[in-house]
Amino acid sequence: MQPLIQITQGGAVLTFKKMSEGEAGSYTIKDEAKLLSIASEYGILTTGKSREEIASELADALLLEFGKQNGPLLCTRRAPEPRLKLWTELGIEPRGIDREIVECMHRTNMGVDNDATHILLHGLRTGLSDGWGGSMIATDVQDILFGTPQPRRSTVNLGVLSRDKVNVIIHGHEPIISEMIVEASEDPELLKLAKEIGAAGINVAGICCTGNENLMLQWTPIVRNLPSAGTGSDHWSRGSYGRRCPVHYALTRRPCRLLPHKIHIHVTKDRLSWDCENGIP
């Protein structure tokens, strides 16, 4: 069976870049209007270029935002003028995404910054670099890749679980994996495998942030417990989750987060790697 999906590591922008190069499996551009709008905002000429060429240039421009040293982050220009003025007066306008995080780590080392107000102000600066930088960039890219979310009517709670299907619960803070899992759940070969083990099919439901996003994109219902398998991206559950919830498998996109007492399926660009019990590579 040919792989239905390929997951690239490193976040939404790198996945976006790989998609523009034809190296990201099933990922495609689903909101062309958003692509053109964001490209214009970043000063990218679009006339006479293919969607993939525009996406490639935009991905490069977005990646540069992370490494900027002296600002400004272009997304912050969306803020109201009085707000920008306040950030400048307080000295907390972000100069770059990575720079503020690195400086925050440095300041909080022993023997560096010892003034509480000074540290808190830089905490605000770091938060702005995340919210008005990395998070806003990721939101724009995910809208391009998966479509801009819309209000949907769906169902919620434990009743969405199916007794006769494989229940897959998507959970986390990024739709990079979950969107492809919804697509994979409709793959004829996977449905055939499910029926071979006695299941009537594959049922996908969501929890928390990713579940809500998939509801707005795919009408995926929301549930709170008892999956057969779970997926996660960033900051997606507590350590005790492994003992309290009878999830047999945990699918993760990055090797830096593991759950104890589960069989980990680490999703990479080219393969799925299985890590047993405590997730040891």
ABEGO torsion letter per residue (X at the ends): XBBABBBBBGEAAAAAAAAAAGAAEABBBABAAAAAAAAAAAGBBABGBBAAAAAAAAAAAAAAAAABAAOBBAAAAABBAAAAAAAAAAGABBABAAAAAAAAAAAABBGBBABAAAAAAAAAAAAAAAAABAAAAAAAAAAAAAEBBBBBBBBBEAAABBAABBBBBBBEABAAAAAAAAAAAABAAAAAAAAAAGBAEBBBBBBEAAAAAAAAAAGBBBBABGBABBBBBBGABBAAAAAABBBABBBBABAABBBBGBBBBBBBAABBBBBBGAGBX
